[in-house]
């Protein structure tokens, strides 16, 4: 999917997820589970394809040290405004998720979040992103990844399967956590039929 074009024309329906109580409840539950047994600060978190920084900011509010990565400068501009408005600390990096280390993103991240980047990439890009995540994630890291069910959607994300995730993330245990409960704006929901799922990945 061409995210530069999407932001250029103001097409970013995924941002309305913050206004969907059922989706917010689902992602907050996953954050809660990642924090069990710990006290803030929780450690480093990486928000892949952060866009306007919605969920990176929410993690920062909870006590994570967050780095957000996106390749679209217009999206990062919106993220900077959101970070300033929220009054939190969040590092924003312009970079490609298929070459995180080339963008200077490195370390031992304890939480990696992807709310819709992986499933919009080509097969080659997905494999490259998985390799990069594997390289920068800590030994006890958790990856939370959102993906649509596969379907032909033209230039829109075609979705991804659990089996593909398992193939691209060898050495990780992949768990399908079920629907995200996000309902897109009606025209988008009718055209895309996303049927989003949350997946949790942990090193085996």
LINKAQUI-V424756 format. One record per residue. RES is the residue in one small letter. SS is DSSP state (H for helix, E for strand, - for the rest). PHI is phi in whole degrees, 0 to 359 (NA if undefined). D_LAST is the distance of its C-alpha to the last C-alpha in Angstrom with 2 decimals. Layout:
<<RES & SS & PHI & D_LAST> <RES & SS & PHI & D_LAST>>
This chain:
<<x & - & NA & 30.99> <x & - & 270 & 33.54> <x & H & 287 & 32.68> <x & H & 299 & 35.52> <x & H & 296 & 37.99> <x & H & 302 & 36.57> <x & H & 289 & 37.10> <x & H & 297 & 40.40> <x & - & 262 & 41.81> <x & - & 78 & 40.32> <x & - & 260 & 37.95> <x & - & 214 & 34.89> <x & H & 297 & 34.65> <x & H & 298 & 31.05> <x & H & 291 & 32.65> <x & H & 285 & 34.26> <x & H & 299 & 30.96> <x & H & 294 & 31.88> <x & H & 260 & 34.95> <x & - & 253 & 33.12> <x & H & 306 & 32.66> <x & H & 294 & 30.23> <x & H & 291 & 27.88> <x & H & 302 & 28.29> <x & H & 298 & 27.48> <x & H & 291 & 24.23> <x & H & 285 & 23.00> <x & H & 294 & 24.30> <x & H & 296 & 22.41> <x & H & 293 & 19.10> <x & H & 297 & 20.33> <x & H & 303 & 21.35> <x & H & 295 & 17.95> <x & H & 288 & 16.44> <x & H & 257 & 19.31> <x & - & 303 & 19.25> <x & - & 81 & 20.17> <x & - & 236 & 21.22> <x & - & 242 & 24.64> <x & - & 293 & 25.66> <x & - & 286 & 25.32> <x & - & 278 & 21.65> <x & E & 122 & 20.75> <x & E & 270 & 20.48> <x & E & 232 & 19.80> <x & E & 242 & 20.15> <x & E & 256 & 22.03> <x & E & 278 & 21.89> <x & - & 60 & 25.17> <x & - & 299 & 26.58> <x & - & 60 & 29.92> <x & - & 273 & 32.37> <x & - & 80 & 29.82> <x & H & 304 & 29.93> <x & H & 276 & 26.42> <x & H & 297 & 26.08> <x & H & 296 & 29.27> <x & H & 297 & 28.05> <x & H & 296 & 25.01> <x & H & 298 & 27.49> <x & H & 299 & 29.75> <x & H & 279 & 27.07> <x & - & 115 & 26.54> <x & E & 267 & 23.87> <x & E & 265 & 24.81> <x & E & 255 & 24.53> <x & E & 243 & 24.82> <x & E & 251 & 25.81> <x & E & 239 & 25.95> <x & E & 205 & 28.21> <x & - & 267 & 30.35> <x & - & 261 & 33.27> <x & H & 296 & 35.77> <x & H & 296 & 37.50> <x & H & 295 & 34.33> <x & H & 295 & 33.77> <x & H & 298 & 37.39> <x & H & 295 & 36.82> <x & H & 294 & 33.75> <x & H & 301 & 35.91> <x & H & 297 & 38.48> <x & H & 293 & 35.98> <x & H & 297 & 34.58> <x & H & 298 & 38.18> <x & H & 295 & 39.19> <x & H & 281 & 36.36> <x & - & 69 & 37.09> <x & - & 244 & 33.50> <x & - & 263 & 31.86> <x & E & 205 & 29.63> <x & E & 278 & 29.36> <x & E & 243 & 30.01> <x & E & 235 & 29.35> <x & E & 274 & 30.79> <x & - & 191 & 28.34> <x & - & 265 & 26.55> <x & H & 294 & 22.91> <x & H & 273 & 22.64> <x & H & 212 & 23.80> <x & - & 300 & 22.66> <x & H & 294 & 23.26> <x & H & 294 & 26.62> <x & H & 268 & 27.52> <x & - & 85 & 26.79> <x & - & 267 & 23.60> <x & - & 209 & 21.35> <x & - & 141 & 19.61> <x & - & 236 & 16.56> <x & E & 289 & 16.43> <x & E & 270 & 14.87> <x & E & 222 & 15.56> <x & E & 238 & 16.08> <x & E & 242 & 18.41> <x & E & 225 & 19.76> <x & - & 261 & 22.53> <x & - & 141 & 23.69> <x & - & 268 & 23.40> <x & H & 308 & 20.84> <x & H & 286 & 22.66> <x & H & 260 & 25.94> <x & - & 264 & 25.09> <x & - & 286 & 25.89> <x & H & 301 & 23.41> <x & H & 293 & 23.72> <x & H & 293 & 23.33> <x & H & 298 & 20.17> <x & H & 297 & 18.55> <x & H & 293 & 20.00> <x & H & 299 & 18.85> <x & H & 299 & 15.21> <x & H & 297 & 15.66> <x & H & 293 & 17.40> <x & H & 298 & 14.90> <x & H & 301 & 12.19> <x & H & 285 & 14.98> <x & H & 257 & 16.13> <x & E & 274 & 13.18> <x & E & 288 & 12.52> <x & E & 298 & 9.67> <x & E & 251 & 9.51> <x & E & 288 & 10.64> <x & E & 242 & 11.05> <x & E & 250 & 12.54> <x & E & 249 & 15.28> <x & E & 228 & 16.86> <x & E & 259 & 20.06> <x & E & 214 & 21.15> <x & E & 284 & 24.25> <x & - & 292 & 24.48> <x & - & 298 & 25.71> <x & - & 189 & 29.47> <x & - & 289 & 32.12> <x & - & 226 & 33.31> <x & - & 63 & 35.20> <x & - & 281 & 34.36> <x & - & 275 & 32.19> <x & - & 307 & 28.38> <x & - & 274 & 27.71> <x & - & 89 & 24.47> <x & - & 207 & 21.09> <x & - & 256 & 19.20> <x & H & 300 & 15.73> <x & H & 298 & 15.85> <x & H & 292 & 16.80> <x & H & 301 & 14.01> <x & H & 297 & 11.49> <x & H & 290 & 13.77> <x & H & 277 & 14.07> <x & - & 241 & 10.51> <x & - & 296 & 8.98> <x & - & 89 & 5.54> <x & E & 242 & 5.09> <x & E & 270 & 5.50> <x & E & 255 & 9.27> <x & E & 237 & 11.70> <x & E & 278 & 15.41> <x & E & 266 & 17.19> <x & E & 93 & 20.61> <x & E & 296 & 23.66> <x & - & 278 & 24.22> <x & - & 71 & 27.85> <x & - & 274 & 29.29> <x & - & 247 & 32.71> <x & - & 290 & 33.93> <x & - & 310 & 37.66> <x & H & 310 & 39.50> <x & H & 301 & 40.38> <x & H & 291 & 36.82> <x & H & 298 & 35.41> <x & H & 292 & 37.96> <x & H & 284 & 37.44> <x & H & 268 & 33.65> <x & - & 43 & 32.49> <x & - & 292 & 29.08> <x & - & 45 & 27.43> <x & E & 286 & 24.62> <x & E & 235 & 21.17> <x & E & 267 & 18.58> <x & E & 236 & 14.94> <x & E & 249 & 12.15> <x & E & 242 & 9.06> <x & E & 223 & 6.27> <x & E & 296 & 3.78> <x & - & 283 & 0.00>>
